[in-house]
């Protein structure tokens, strides 16, 4: 499970690839100044941040309800950054880049729809076929935090939840055990790969997964899998 992200990074793509089923946490609170509406891409001069402007509501806004502020012409900025400044000469730009840029032909209203479109594009490009469901389609859950996650796992019939390592401080593994669910830690290891646009610059990790797809193509999935360390149990 994870919140939906626009231009998701490789850690999220890796998590989806490892799972039998991936649940998108679209019904939880939107995180201001987080990464749900933005990510970096790699240019010759360094990382470039691409942000989707959203309409500021209140702090209880759910991700699924978050609206994009289309009064700001962000689409053209993102399109030009990707096509002209970062990936025009990337080995797989002709195969994938132009199709990805067509996402910006749509005036997206909701952030969740754009996030899922960018994520599904990447999954298709890498050949990842993991089934995906939205938490909002699964019904209502009374729990909070760890109990909410455990209830979702139980709803879909899971016996293991794969969690990112950053959640170690707040995931209550004892509570998951009450639901008969084991927690495994992703232990993500970032692969290195050619980034031609960087020239002689150092490798830039933790940028959008689109960087791997445009530079390496579908074979990038093999690099991602080869870099993996074993998942860690409780």
C-alpha positions in Angstrom: 0.0 0.0 0.0 1.1 3.6 -0.6 -0.3 7.0 -1.3 -0.5 7.9 -5.0 2.3 10.0 -6.4 2.7 12.0 -9.6 5.9 10.9 -11.4 6.6 8.2 -8.8 10.2 7.3 -7.9 11.7 3.9 -8.3 11.1 2.9 -4.7 7.4 3.0 -5.3 7.7 1.1 -8.6 9.8 -1.5 -6.9 7.2 -1.9 -4.2 4.4 -2.4 -6.8 6.4 -4.9 -8.7 7.0 -7.0 -5.6 3.4 -7.3 -4.6 0.6 -9.7 -5.6 -1.8 -6.7 -5.1 -1.2 -3.0 -4.7 -3.6 -0.8 -2.8 -3.6 2.9 -3.5 -4.2 4.9 -0.4 -6.3 7.6 -2.1 -8.7 8.1 0.8 -6.1 9.4 3.4 -5.1 12.9 4.2 -3.3 14.9 1.5 0.2 15.8 2.7 1.1 19.4 2.2 4.7 20.1 1.1 5.1 16.3 0.6 5.8 14.4 -2.6 2.3 13.5 -3.7 2.3 16.2 -6.3 5.9 16.6 -7.3 9.2 14.9 -8.0 12.7 15.5 -9.5 13.9 14.7 -12.9 17.5 14.6 -14.0 19.2 17.3 -16.2 22.8 17.9 -17.1 23.0 20.6 -14.4 21.4 18.6 -11.7 17.9 17.7 -10.4 14.9 19.7 -11.6 11.8 19.8 -9.5 8.4 19.4 -11.3 5.4 20.3 -9.1 1.7 20.2 -9.9 0.0 23.2 -8.3 -3.0 22.2 -6.2 -5.9 24.2 -4.9 -5.3 24.8 -1.2 -8.3 23.6 0.9 -8.1 22.6 4.5 -5.7 20.3 6.3 -8.3 17.5 6.3 -8.5 17.3 2.5 -8.2 13.7 1.2 -5.9 12.8 -1.7 -8.9 11.6 -3.8 -10.5 15.1 -3.5 -7.4 17.2 -4.2 -8.0 19.5 -7.2 -5.3 20.8 -9.5 -4.9 24.5 -9.9 -5.1 24.8 -13.7 -5.0 28.6 -13.6 -1.3 28.0 -13.4 0.0 26.7 -16.8 2.1 24.0 -15.3 1.6 21.5 -18.1 3.7 23.4 -20.6 6.5 23.8 -18.1 6.6 20.1 -17.4 6.4 19.2 -21.0 9.3 21.5 -22.0 11.4 20.4 -19.1 11.1 16.8 -20.0 11.3 17.1 -23.8 13.8 19.9 -24.2 16.0 20.1 -21.1 16.2 16.6 -19.8 15.4 13.7 -22.1 15.4 14.8 -25.7 18.4 12.7 -26.5 17.6 9.8 -24.1 17.9 6.4 -25.8 14.2 5.5 -25.3 12.6 9.0 -25.7 11.3 8.2 -29.1 9.7 5.0 -27.9 8.2 6.3 -24.7 8.7 10.0 -24.3 6.2 11.3 -26.9 3.5 9.1 -25.5 4.2 10.3 -22.0 4.1 13.9 -23.1 0.5 13.3 -24.3 -0.5 13.3 -20.6 -0.1 17.0 -20.7 -2.7 17.4 -23.5 -5.4 16.7 -20.9 -6.5 19.3 -18.4 -6.6 17.1 -15.4 -9.0 18.1 -12.7 -8.1 15.8 -9.8 -4.5 15.1 -8.7 -5.3 11.4 -8.2 -6.2 10.9 -11.8 -3.0 12.5 -13.1 -1.0 10.5 -10.5 -2.5 7.2 -11.5 -2.1 8.0 -15.2 1.7 8.7 -14.8 2.1 5.6 -12.6 0.2 3.3 -14.9 2.2 4.6 -17.9 5.5 3.6 -16.1 4.2 0.2 -15.0 3.1 -0.6 -18.6 6.5 0.6 -19.9 8.4 -1.7 -17.6 6.0 -4.6 -18.1 4.7 -4.7 -14.5 1.3 -6.3 -14.3 0.5 -6.1 -10.6 -3.3 -5.6 -10.0 -4.1 -2.2 -8.5 -7.1 -1.2 -6.4 -8.1 2.1 -4.9 -8.7 2.0 -1.1 -11.7 4.3 -1.7 -13.3 1.5 -3.7 -13.0 -1.0 -0.8 -15.5 0.6 1.6 -15.1 2.5 4.8 -12.6 1.6 7.5 -13.0 2.8 11.1 -9.3 2.4 12.1 -6.5 4.9 12.1 -2.8 4.6 11.3 -1.6 1.0 11.7 -5.1 -0.4 12.4 -6.4 1.2 9.2 -3.6 -0.5 7.2 -4.3 -3.8 8.9 -8.0 -3.5 8.2 -7.3 -2.9 4.5 -5.0 -5.9 4.3 -7.7 -8.0 5.9 -10.3 -6.7 3.5 -8.3 -7.8 0.4 -7.3 -11.1 2.0 -3.6 -10.3 2.5 -1.4 -12.2 4.9 1.7 -10.0 4.4 2.1 -6.3 4.0 5.2 -5.0 2.3 6.2 -1.7 3.9 8.8 0.9 3.1 11.6 1.2 5.6 10.6 4.7 6.5 7.5 3.4 8.3 9.4 1.3 10.9 8.9 4.0 13.5 5.1 4.1 13.3 3.9 0.7 12.1 2.5 -1.3 15.1 3.5 -4.9 14.1 1.7 -6.3 17.1 -1.5 -4.9 15.9 -1.0 -6.4 12.5 -0.4 -9.8 14.1 -3.9 -9.5 15.7 -5.3 -9.4 12.2 -3.1 -12.4 11.2 -0.9 -10.3 9.0 2.9 -10.3 8.8 4.9 -7.1 8.0 7.9 -7.3 5.7 10.2 -4.4 5.1 11.1 -3.4 1.5 14.8 -2.7 2.2 14.9 -0.8 -1.2 18.3 -0.7 -2.9 18.6 1.9 -5.6 20.2 0.7 -8.9 22.7 2.8 -10.9 22.3 3.1 -14.6 23.4 5.3 -17.5 22.1 8.9 -17.5 23.3 10.3 -20.8 21.9 13.7 -20.2 24.1 14.0 -17.2 27.2 13.9 -19.4 30.1 13.4 -17.0 28.1 14.4 -14.0 27.6 12.0 -11.1 24.7 9.6 -11.1 21.5 11.2 -9.7 19.5 8.8 -7.6 16.0 9.1 -6.3 14.6 11.0 -9.3 11.3 10.0 -11.0 11.2 6.4 -12.3 10.6 8.0 -15.8 14.3 8.6 -15.8 15.1 4.9 -15.8 12.5 4.1 -18.4 13.7 6.8 -20.9 17.3 6.0 -20.4 17.3 2.2 -20.2 13.8 1.2 -21.4 11.9 -1.9 -20.3 15.2 -3.6 -19.4 15.4 -1.2 -16.5 13.1 -3.5 -14.6 15.8 -6.1 -14.7 18.2 -3.6 -13.1 15.7 -2.8 -10.5 15.2 -6.4 -9.6 18.9 -7.2 -9.6 19.6 -4.5 -7.1 17.2 -5.8 -4.5 18.2 -7.0 -1.2 16.0 -9.6 0.5 12.9 -8.3 2.2 13.2 -8.2 6.0 10.6 -9.8 8.3 9.6 -8.5 11.6 
